């Protein structure tokens, strides 16, 4: 108690005041001592200077009265009264060439240690002061009657120190007197106004008084201590209230801990149980929870799960409430328990205890396993359904879907579940063809809460039947909607295939009826192109036939509908089909399909430039050789279906057979219009051609007839067979030396040939006649077996069709008659010369 009083606030305050006063007195004494020392030094200096000046004045006056050296006694009498200053020990006056006059004791040994201070005669000395620590010698020279007299004063500065100390002691005594009075007065006031109330408050604090005594002190006193007592009383009141609430909470927490519905265990850092509630004892099959105290928690945990629990406890430094699931052993039974850890730490953050909250999840795990088994079976059943299922809750979020629907949308079921259902964008992966109608119908089905709705829509991947079924709870409240997406592509395709087959059969029937009466290849190409375009219903259908003679290489027909197309790409397409495409297809001898036209080939580029991107072709094969190619093509975005290929494969033999029949008919017709010996058009054919050119009045055409002389005589010489061979060679000679547009034919009998030259005038016709005559006479000279030299000659007639208004028969008879006459190879009106002759 005394130690506390010794170190109380009042004691420390009084000590600070006394020490402060002493320190202040010392400071004042030091300042006063310094001030007195300076003033004393200044005073001694001034008095010493004044005494030196006074002695100089006395000496000047003495010399003035007596120019000779003054009397020593007189000087002593004049100067002695002025030497009554205690700090001037002696004075000395030095005259030139005389003994100095000394007043007072003049020590000889002080001259060497004294400080010399020269004092000029007239000027005021500055910067020099009397030294207070040793002797100071003042030398004041002056002139009298041109003689220098020096006044020397020996000043003892140490005498002034005693003056300084006496002055300082006087002042300090006075200060201490006033300081004592002030301290006593301050102590009285301090006790009256500060220490009394403070001591009373301190006594209450030391006595651990309650709030009421502090309230009494606050009512009794006034000022700051009243407020302090009032504040302390209020703080104690709040502290008592807080303590009561904390005590109630602690009691509630203890009740909550012990009577909690969940098992709770508290353990120290070593793993020993220090506290447990009743539920924990029941879980471990122990009668009283006190029997758990002191035992290790790990004793009840299965050995394989102890590391997991220890790891969860170690994670308390990183996680405030780590959890783990372990298996505990209670006798012969085991339980699945979820353990949640919570750490209790001190003020320094050190772990003091660990609280474990145990939750028995044995039944929950068994129920989860059972639910998982049922869910697995249900998912297996739903995921293996052929229909896509989508469940949308009442908030518009996707609750569930099966794998079939996820596969249709090219995603996974986990990525869809939980997202917001937007009918405008959710089904985009299916590629709905009529999107606006689809969205409108889906929204309409979504608004129908009493009944389900269904609608069929076509997509890029097939045809689907969408069915929206409202999902209701037992109170008939709608909780969502189940969408069932059924793939009916195969059904629609079967129906479409049936319709297409019916149409194709009808088309085949119409094709057979149209082609039944066709007798020529040209008619076959025309009718087949039109009918095949209607049957296939594609963008382009084409037939390309190989040439069966040297007159033409191929015959083609391309049907692209009624729309106009540029001529140049189609010309290029016809050329590439003839040169590259048809030989490639014929060499393969089977149907070929290109989903995309090969851009690496020339014919593939031609098809692409014509706007055709997918292609299928099949060769037209007769009984012996391939005759041509049948092909179909579609533009970009369309594809050739499988039934198109089947139909192409089925129609190719039919077209090939009809083509072969038409060729046979044409060949039979050609046999009637062709000479059997020369293989040139016969007379009937030439009449047909001549009739055709007679109708073309605007086209100038010439008719030439070549009459061979002495053929019968030649037959007798070399025989009919060699004559026939010569006739064939002559026909070849005529074709070679006439124009390519000319028609060379053999007339009846073995003597005459007819040549129709379209597009020639009179001069060109005469040139042709001359060239033919020369060629016959030059190329057909030979020697017979009997040694006869034979030169074949001929007569040639030529006439312009525009000069005569006759029929074809009349013109031909006239031309034959002219060719049989002499000089027949001139035109009508030309002058006959000797060169125009016949060789007989």
ZIFENUR-V693505 format. One record per residue. N is the residue number from 1. PHI is phi in radians with two decimals (NA if undefined). Layout:
n=N phi=PHI
n=N phi=PHI
//
This chain:
n=1 phi=NA
n=2 phi=-1.18
n=3 phi=-1.10
n=4 phi=-1.18
n=5 phi=-1.19
n=6 phi=-1.08
n=7 phi=-1.89
n=8 phi=-1.33
n=9 phi=-1.20
n=10 phi=-1.13
n=11 phi=-1.08
n=12 phi=-1.16
n=13 phi=-1.17
n=14 phi=-1.12
n=15 phi=-1.08
n=16 phi=-1.14
n=17 phi=-1.17
n=18 phi=-1.13
n=19 phi=-1.13
n=20 phi=-1.16
n=21 phi=-1.14
n=22 phi=-1.09
n=23 phi=-1.10
n=24 phi=-1.14
n=25 phi=-1.15
n=26 phi=-1.07
n=27 phi=-1.12
n=28 phi=-1.16
n=29 phi=-1.12
n=30 phi=-1.12
n=31 phi=-1.15
n=32 phi=-1.18
n=33 phi=-1.14
n=34 phi=-1.14
n=35 phi=-1.17
n=36 phi=-1.13
n=37 phi=-1.12
n=38 phi=-1.18
n=39 phi=-1.13
n=40 phi=-1.14
n=41 phi=-1.08
n=42 phi=-1.11
n=43 phi=-1.11
n=44 phi=-1.11
n=45 phi=-1.08
n=46 phi=-1.12
n=47 phi=-1.17
n=48 phi=-1.17
n=49 phi=-1.10
n=50 phi=-1.11
n=51 phi=-1.15
n=52 phi=-1.14
n=53 phi=-1.18
n=54 phi=-1.18
n=55 phi=-1.14
n=56 phi=-1.12
n=57 phi=-1.16
n=58 phi=-1.13
n=59 phi=-1.16
n=60 phi=-1.10
n=61 phi=-1.23
n=62 phi=-1.16
n=63 phi=-1.21
n=64 phi=-1.19
n=65 phi=-1.31
n=66 phi=-2.35
n=67 phi=-1.13
n=68 phi=-1.49
n=69 phi=-1.03
n=70 phi=-1.24
n=71 phi=-1.31
n=72 phi=-1.14
n=73 phi=-1.12
n=74 phi=-1.10
n=75 phi=-1.13
n=76 phi=-1.11
n=77 phi=-1.23
n=78 phi=-1.38
n=79 phi=-1.67
n=80 phi=-0.98
n=81 phi=-1.04
n=82 phi=-1.46
n=83 phi=-1.67
n=84 phi=-1.38
n=85 phi=-1.51
n=86 phi=-1.25
n=87 phi=-1.48
n=88 phi=-1.68
n=89 phi=-1.42
n=90 phi=-2.78
n=91 phi=-2.43
n=92 phi=-2.47
n=93 phi=-2.07
n=94 phi=-1.91
n=95 phi=-1.89
n=96 phi=-1.20
n=97 phi=1.11
n=98 phi=-2.54
n=99 phi=-1.29
n=100 phi=-1.20
n=101 phi=-1.74
n=102 phi=-1.93
n=103 phi=-1.99
n=104 phi=1.55
n=105 phi=-1.30
n=106 phi=-1.96
n=107 phi=-1.33
n=108 phi=-1.36
n=109 phi=-1.36
n=110 phi=-1.56
n=111 phi=-1.20
n=112 phi=-1.27
n=113 phi=-1.62
n=114 phi=-1.37
n=115 phi=-1.51
n=116 phi=-1.58
n=117 phi=-2.14
n=118 phi=-1.34
n=119 phi=-2.19
n=120 phi=-1.22
n=121 phi=-1.29
n=122 phi=-2.01
n=123 phi=-1.31
n=124 phi=-1.54
n=125 phi=-1.27
n=126 phi=-2.44
n=127 phi=1.57
n=128 phi=-2.13
n=129 phi=-2.35
n=130 phi=-1.31
n=131 phi=-1.35
n=132 phi=-1.56
n=133 phi=-1.76
n=134 phi=-2.69
n=135 phi=-1.37
n=136 phi=-2.21
n=137 phi=-1.78
n=138 phi=-1.74
n=139 phi=-1.96
n=140 phi=-2.17
n=141 phi=-1.35
n=142 phi=-2.74
n=143 phi=-1.89
n=144 phi=-2.35
n=145 phi=0.90
n=146 phi=1.02
n=147 phi=-2.18
n=148 phi=-1.70
n=149 phi=-2.03
n=150 phi=-1.98
n=151 phi=-1.78
n=152 phi=-2.04
n=153 phi=-2.07
n=154 phi=-1.81
n=155 phi=-1.86
n=156 phi=-1.73
n=157 phi=-1.29
n=158 phi=-1.19
n=159 phi=-1.16
n=160 phi=-1.26
n=161 phi=-1.12
n=162 phi=-1.14
n=163 phi=-1.09
n=164 phi=-1.11
n=165 phi=-1.08
n=166 phi=-1.11
n=167 phi=-1.17
n=168 phi=-1.18
n=169 phi=-1.07
n=170 phi=-1.11
n=171 phi=-1.16
n=172 phi=-1.12
n=173 phi=-1.06
n=174 phi=-1.12
n=175 phi=-1.12
n=176 phi=-1.18
n=177 phi=-1.13
n=178 phi=-1.18
n=179 phi=-1.13
n=180 phi=-1.11
n=181 phi=-1.07
n=182 phi=-1.16
n=183 phi=-1.13
n=184 phi=-1.09
n=185 phi=-1.15
n=186 phi=-1.15
n=187 phi=-1.14
n=188 phi=-1.13
n=189 phi=-1.16
n=190 phi=-1.13
n=191 phi=-1.21
n=192 phi=-1.24
n=193 phi=-1.83
n=194 phi=-2.14
n=195 phi=-1.22
n=196 phi=-1.12
n=197 phi=-1.08
n=198 phi=-1.17
n=199 phi=-1.12
n=200 phi=-1.14
n=201 phi=-1.17
n=202 phi=-1.12
n=203 phi=-1.09
n=204 phi=-1.17
n=205 phi=-1.18
n=206 phi=-1.15
n=207 phi=-1.46
n=208 phi=0.94
n=209 phi=-1.27
n=210 phi=-1.47
n=211 phi=-1.37
n=212 phi=-1.15
n=213 phi=-1.00
n=214 phi=-1.19
n=215 phi=-1.13
n=216 phi=-1.12
n=217 phi=-1.08
n=218 phi=-1.14
n=219 phi=-1.29
n=220 phi=-1.38
n=221 phi=-1.58
n=222 phi=-2.29
n=223 phi=1.61
n=224 phi=-1.18
n=225 phi=-1.18
n=226 phi=-1.16
n=227 phi=-1.15
n=228 phi=-1.11
n=229 phi=-1.13
n=230 phi=-1.08
n=231 phi=-1.14
n=232 phi=-1.14
n=233 phi=-1.09
n=234 phi=-1.09
n=235 phi=-1.11
n=236 phi=-1.13
n=237 phi=-1.10
n=238 phi=-1.12
n=239 phi=-1.14
n=240 phi=-1.12
n=241 phi=-1.11
n=242 phi=-1.11
n=243 phi=-1.11
n=244 phi=-1.11
n=245 phi=-1.15
n=246 phi=-1.12
n=247 phi=-1.15
n=248 phi=-1.14
n=249 phi=-1.14
n=250 phi=-1.07
n=251 phi=-1.15
n=252 phi=-1.16
n=253 phi=-1.13
n=254 phi=-1.11
n=255 phi=-1.13
n=256 phi=-1.12
n=257 phi=-1.16
n=258 phi=-1.32
n=259 phi=-1.88
n=260 phi=-1.16
n=261 phi=-1.25
n=262 phi=-1.82
n=263 phi=-1.16
n=264 phi=-2.21
n=265 phi=-2.36
n=266 phi=-1.96
n=267 phi=-2.36
n=268 phi=-1.47
n=269 phi=-1.05
n=270 phi=-1.44
n=271 phi=1.65
n=272 phi=-1.58
n=273 phi=-1.35
n=274 phi=-1.94
n=275 phi=-2.83
n=276 phi=-2.68
n=277 phi=-1.77
n=278 phi=-1.19
n=279 phi=-1.13
n=280 phi=-1.13
n=281 phi=-1.11
n=282 phi=-1.13
n=283 phi=-1.13
n=284 phi=-1.56
n=285 phi=1.02
n=286 phi=-2.07
n=287 phi=-1.17
n=288 phi=-2.24
n=289 phi=-1.20
n=290 phi=-1.17
n=291 phi=-1.27
n=292 phi=-1.42
n=293 phi=-1.15
n=294 phi=1.62
n=295 phi=-1.62
n=296 phi=-1.49
n=297 phi=-1.17
n=298 phi=-1.13
n=299 phi=-1.13
n=300 phi=-1.62
n=301 phi=-1.66
n=302 phi=-1.07
n=303 phi=-1.04
n=304 phi=-1.27
n=305 phi=-1.81
n=306 phi=-1.16
n=307 phi=-1.10
n=308 phi=-1.15
n=309 phi=-1.18
n=310 phi=-1.13
n=311 phi=-1.17
n=312 phi=-1.14
n=313 phi=-1.19
n=314 phi=-1.18
n=315 phi=-1.38
n=316 phi=-1.13
n=317 phi=-1.24
n=318 phi=-1.85
n=319 phi=-2.17
n=320 phi=-1.29
n=321 phi=-2.47
n=322 phi=-1.22
n=323 phi=-2.27
n=324 phi=-2.74
n=325 phi=-2.06
n=326 phi=-2.24
n=327 phi=-1.98
n=328 phi=-1.85
n=329 phi=-1.92
n=330 phi=-2.08
n=331 phi=1.29
n=332 phi=-1.67
n=333 phi=-1.80
n=334 phi=-2.18
n=335 phi=-2.32
n=336 phi=-1.51
n=337 phi=-2.24
n=338 phi=-1.65
n=339 phi=-1.86
n=340 phi=-1.99
n=341 phi=-1.77
n=342 phi=-2.46
n=343 phi=-1.69
n=344 phi=-1.95
n=345 phi=-2.10
n=346 phi=-1.53
n=347 phi=-1.15
n=348 phi=-1.50
n=349 phi=1.45
n=350 phi=-1.42
n=351 phi=-1.26
n=352 phi=-1.74
n=353 phi=-2.70
n=354 phi=-2.19
n=355 phi=-1.82
n=356 phi=-1.97
n=357 phi=-1.80
n=358 phi=-1.82
n=359 phi=-2.26
n=360 phi=-1.38
n=361 phi=-2.03
n=362 phi=-1.10
n=363 phi=-1.16
n=364 phi=-1.13
n=365 phi=-1.15
n=366 phi=-1.09
n=367 phi=-1.16
n=368 phi=-1.11
n=369 phi=-1.07
n=370 phi=-1.14
n=371 phi=-1.15
n=372 phi=-1.11
n=373 phi=-1.09
n=374 phi=-1.13
n=375 phi=-1.14
n=376 phi=-1.12
n=377 phi=-1.14
n=378 phi=-1.16
n=379 phi=-1.13
n=380 phi=-1.07
n=381 phi=-1.20
n=382 phi=-1.25
n=383 phi=-1.20
n=384 phi=-1.64
n=385 phi=-1.32
n=386 phi=-1.38
n=387 phi=-1.72
n=388 phi=-1.46
n=389 phi=-2.08
n=390 phi=-2.41
n=391 phi=-1.92
n=392 phi=-1.97
n=393 phi=-1.37
n=394 phi=-1.25
n=395 phi=-1.56
n=396 phi=1.49
n=397 phi=-1.82
n=398 phi=-1.35
n=399 phi=-1.60
n=400 phi=-2.82
n=401 phi=-2.78
n=402 phi=-1.77
n=403 phi=-1.20
n=404 phi=-1.10
n=405 phi=-1.17
n=406 phi=-1.07
n=407 phi=-1.17
n=408 phi=-1.15
n=409 phi=-1.60
n=410 phi=1.03
n=411 phi=-2.61
n=412 phi=-1.96
n=413 phi=-1.15
n=414 phi=-1.15
n=415 phi=-1.29
n=416 phi=-1.57
n=417 phi=-1.09
n=418 phi=1.72
n=419 phi=-1.39
n=420 phi=-1.36
n=421 phi=-1.50
n=422 phi=-2.09
n=423 phi=-1.14
n=424 phi=-1.23
n=425 phi=-2.11
n=426 phi=-1.19
n=427 phi=-1.70
n=428 phi=-1.16
n=429 phi=-1.13
n=430 phi=-1.30
n=431 phi=1.24
n=432 phi=-1.06
n=433 phi=-1.27
n=434 phi=-1.80
n=435 phi=-1.20
n=436 phi=-1.10
n=437 phi=-1.15
n=438 phi=-1.10
n=439 phi=-1.10
n=440 phi=-1.12
n=441 phi=-1.26
n=442 phi=-1.13
n=443 phi=-1.10
n=444 phi=-1.14
n=445 phi=-1.15
n=446 phi=-1.15
n=447 phi=-1.39
n=448 phi=-1.51
n=449 phi=-1.64
n=450 phi=-1.70
n=451 phi=-2.47
n=452 phi=-1.55
n=453 phi=-2.28
n=454 phi=-2.48
n=455 phi=-2.78
n=456 phi=-1.82
n=457 phi=-2.39
n=458 phi=-1.65
n=459 phi=-2.22
n=460 phi=-1.20
n=461 phi=-1.76
n=462 phi=2.68
n=463 phi=-2.01
n=464 phi=-2.24
n=465 phi=-1.85
n=466 phi=-1.65
n=467 phi=-2.28
n=468 phi=-1.81
n=469 phi=-2.00
n=470 phi=-1.21
n=471 phi=-1.87
n=472 phi=-2.15
n=473 phi=-1.54
n=474 phi=-1.23
n=475 phi=-1.61
n=476 phi=1.12
n=477 phi=-1.70
n=478 phi=-1.27
n=479 phi=-1.96
n=480 phi=2.88
n=481 phi=-2.56
n=482 phi=-1.79
n=483 phi=-1.78
n=484 phi=-1.97
n=485 phi=-1.92
n=486 phi=-1.87
n=487 phi=-1.43
n=488 phi=-1.95
n=489 phi=-1.06
n=490 phi=-1.11
n=491 phi=-1.14
n=492 phi=-1.14
n=493 phi=-1.12
n=494 phi=-1.11
n=495 phi=-1.14
n=496 phi=-1.12
n=497 phi=-1.12
n=498 phi=-1.12
n=499 phi=-1.13
n=500 phi=-1.14
n=501 phi=-1.11
n=502 phi=-1.09
n=503 phi=-1.14
n=504 phi=-1.18
n=505 phi=-1.10
n=506 phi=-1.14
n=507 phi=-1.15
n=508 phi=-1.10
n=509 phi=-1.08
n=510 phi=-1.12
n=511 phi=-1.13
n=512 phi=-1.11
n=513 phi=-1.19
n=514 phi=-1.23
n=515 phi=-1.48
n=516 phi=-1.14
n=517 phi=-1.64
n=518 phi=-1.39
n=519 phi=-2.03
n=520 phi=-2.05
n=521 phi=-1.18
n=522 phi=-1.07
n=523 phi=-1.12
n=524 phi=-1.08
n=525 phi=-1.09
n=526 phi=-1.14
n=527 phi=-1.20
n=528 phi=-1.15
n=529 phi=-1.06
n=530 phi=-1.17
n=531 phi=-1.18
n=532 phi=-1.16
n=533 phi=-1.10
n=534 phi=-1.28
n=535 phi=-1.27
n=536 phi=-1.28
n=537 phi=0.99
n=538 phi=-2.08
n=539 phi=-1.35
n=540 phi=-2.63
n=541 phi=-2.29
n=542 phi=-2.43
n=543 phi=-2.24
n=544 phi=-2.14
n=545 phi=-1.97
n=546 phi=-1.28
n=547 phi=-1.31
n=548 phi=-1.76
n=549 phi=-2.66
n=550 phi=-1.36
n=551 phi=-1.27
n=552 phi=-2.51
n=553 phi=-1.51
n=554 phi=-2.72
n=555 phi=-2.19
n=556 phi=-2.33
n=557 phi=-2.41
n=558 phi=-2.16
n=559 phi=-1.93
n=560 phi=-2.13
n=561 phi=1.52
n=562 phi=-1.63
n=563 phi=-1.35
n=564 phi=-1.35
n=565 phi=-2.34
n=566 phi=-1.15
n=567 phi=-1.34
n=568 phi=-1.12
n=569 phi=-1.08
n=570 phi=-1.27
n=571 phi=-1.09
n=572 phi=-1.07
n=573 phi=-1.11
n=574 phi=-1.10
n=575 phi=-1.15
n=576 phi=-1.21
n=577 phi=-1.11
n=578 phi=-1.19
n=579 phi=-1.55
n=580 phi=-2.09
n=581 phi=-1.22
n=582 phi=-1.10
n=583 phi=-1.08
n=584 phi=-1.16
n=585 phi=-1.21
n=586 phi=-1.15
n=587 phi=-1.22
n=588 phi=-1.45
n=589 phi=1.09
n=590 phi=-2.66
n=591 phi=-1.21
n=592 phi=-2.27
n=593 phi=-2.25
n=594 phi=-2.08
n=595 phi=-1.05
n=596 phi=-2.30
n=597 phi=-1.08
n=598 phi=-1.20
n=599 phi=-1.32
n=600 phi=-1.33
n=601 phi=-1.75
n=602 phi=-1.20
n=603 phi=-1.19
n=604 phi=-1.14
n=605 phi=-1.16
n=606 phi=-1.14
n=607 phi=-1.08
n=608 phi=-1.14
n=609 phi=-1.15
n=610 phi=-1.48
n=611 phi=1.51
n=612 phi=-1.92
n=613 phi=-1.97
n=614 phi=-2.26
n=615 phi=-2.58
n=616 phi=-2.50
n=617 phi=-2.52
n=618 phi=-2.51
n=619 phi=-1.31
n=620 phi=-1.74
n=621 phi=-1.95
n=622 phi=-1.55
n=623 phi=-1.27
n=624 phi=-2.23
n=625 phi=-2.02
n=626 phi=-1.21
n=627 phi=-1.85
n=628 phi=3.00
n=629 phi=-2.38
n=630 phi=-1.98
n=631 phi=-2.36
n=632 phi=-2.27
n=633 phi=-2.61
n=634 phi=-2.30
n=635 phi=-1.49
n=636 phi=-1.09
n=637 phi=1.61
n=638 phi=-1.89
n=639 phi=-2.34
n=640 phi=-1.49
n=641 phi=-1.38
n=642 phi=-1.16
n=643 phi=-1.19
n=644 phi=-1.12
n=645 phi=-1.15
n=646 phi=-1.06
n=647 phi=-1.14
n=648 phi=-1.10
n=649 phi=-1.19
n=650 phi=-1.37
n=651 phi=-1.43
n=652 phi=-1.04
n=653 phi=-1.10
n=654 phi=-1.12
n=655 phi=-1.12
n=656 phi=-1.10
n=657 phi=-1.15
n=658 phi=-1.13
n=659 phi=-1.15
n=660 phi=-1.15
n=661 phi=-1.11
n=662 phi=-1.14
n=663 phi=-1.17
n=664 phi=-1.10
n=665 phi=-1.13
n=666 phi=-1.13
n=667 phi=-1.15
n=668 phi=-1.09
n=669 phi=-1.15
n=670 phi=-1.18
n=671 phi=-1.10
n=672 phi=-1.31
n=673 phi=-1.89
n=674 phi=-2.23
n=675 phi=-1.30
n=676 phi=-1.29
n=677 phi=-1.51
n=678 phi=-1.64
n=679 phi=1.03
n=680 phi=-1.80
n=681 phi=-0.96
n=682 phi=-1.44
n=683 phi=-1.14
n=684 phi=-1.13
n=685 phi=-1.11
n=686 phi=-1.15
n=687 phi=-1.11
n=688 phi=-1.06
n=689 phi=-1.13
n=690 phi=-1.12
n=691 phi=-1.10
n=692 phi=-1.14
n=693 phi=-1.33
n=694 phi=-1.14
n=695 phi=-1.34
n=696 phi=-1.68
n=697 phi=-1.17
n=698 phi=-1.34
n=699 phi=-1.68
n=700 phi=-1.22
n=701 phi=-2.39
n=702 phi=-1.99
n=703 phi=-2.04
n=704 phi=-2.03
n=705 phi=-2.18
n=706 phi=-1.84
n=707 phi=-1.91
n=708 phi=-1.49
n=709 phi=-1.62
n=710 phi=1.00
n=711 phi=-1.22
n=712 phi=-1.12
n=713 phi=-1.13
n=714 phi=-1.19
n=715 phi=-1.10
n=716 phi=-1.16
n=717 phi=-1.45
n=718 phi=-2.03
n=719 phi=1.69
n=720 phi=-1.19
n=721 phi=-1.12
n=722 phi=-1.21
n=723 phi=-1.14
n=724 phi=-1.04
n=725 phi=-1.12
n=726 phi=-1.17
n=727 phi=-1.05
n=728 phi=-1.15
n=729 phi=-1.15
n=730 phi=-1.13
n=731 phi=-1.05
n=732 phi=-1.12
n=733 phi=-1.09
n=734 phi=-1.13
n=735 phi=-1.16
n=736 phi=-1.25
n=737 phi=-1.71
n=738 phi=-1.87
n=739 phi=-1.23
n=740 phi=-1.17
n=741 phi=-1.48
n=742 phi=-1.36
n=743 phi=-1.97
n=744 phi=-1.83
n=745 phi=-2.37
n=746 phi=-1.86
n=747 phi=-1.56
n=748 phi=-1.10
n=749 phi=1.56
n=750 phi=-2.03
n=751 phi=-1.93
n=752 phi=-2.04
n=753 phi=-2.21
n=754 phi=-2.08
n=755 phi=-2.27
n=756 phi=-1.79
n=757 phi=-1.98
n=758 phi=-1.39
n=759 phi=1.35
n=760 phi=-2.16
n=761 phi=-1.71
n=762 phi=-1.17
n=763 phi=-1.15
n=764 phi=-1.14
n=765 phi=-1.14
n=766 phi=-1.13
n=767 phi=-1.15
n=768 phi=-1.12
n=769 phi=-1.07
n=770 phi=-1.09
n=771 phi=-1.18
n=772 phi=-1.20
n=773 phi=-1.10
n=774 phi=-1.13
n=775 phi=-1.13
n=776 phi=-1.18
n=777 phi=-1.23
n=778 phi=-1.48
n=779 phi=-1.64
n=780 phi=-2.13
n=781 phi=-2.08
n=782 phi=-2.65
n=783 phi=-2.02
n=784 phi=-1.38
n=785 phi=-1.20
n=786 phi=-1.52
n=787 phi=1.64
n=788 phi=-1.46
n=789 phi=-1.47
n=790 phi=-2.00
n=791 phi=-2.16
n=792 phi=-1.38
n=793 phi=-2.13
n=794 phi=-2.68
n=795 phi=-1.98
n=796 phi=-2.16
n=797 phi=-2.02
n=798 phi=-2.54
n=799 phi=-2.55
n=800 phi=-1.52
n=801 phi=-1.14
n=802 phi=-1.31
n=803 phi=-1.48
n=804 phi=-2.25
n=805 phi=-1.92
n=806 phi=-2.18
n=807 phi=-1.42
n=808 phi=-1.14
n=809 phi=-1.17
n=810 phi=-1.11
n=811 phi=-1.10
n=812 phi=-1.13
n=813 phi=-1.13
n=814 phi=-1.14
n=815 phi=-1.18
n=816 phi=-1.14
n=817 phi=-1.11
n=818 phi=-1.18
n=819 phi=-1.17
n=820 phi=-1.47
n=821 phi=-1.61
n=822 phi=-1.12
n=823 phi=0.77
n=824 phi=-1.51
n=825 phi=-1.60
n=826 phi=-1.81
n=827 phi=-1.31
n=828 phi=-1.12
n=829 phi=1.74
n=830 phi=-1.33
n=831 phi=-1.47
n=832 phi=-1.44
n=833 phi=-1.98
n=834 phi=-1.22
n=835 phi=-1.31
n=836 phi=-1.51
n=837 phi=-2.43
n=838 phi=-1.91
n=839 phi=-1.80
n=840 phi=-1.96
//
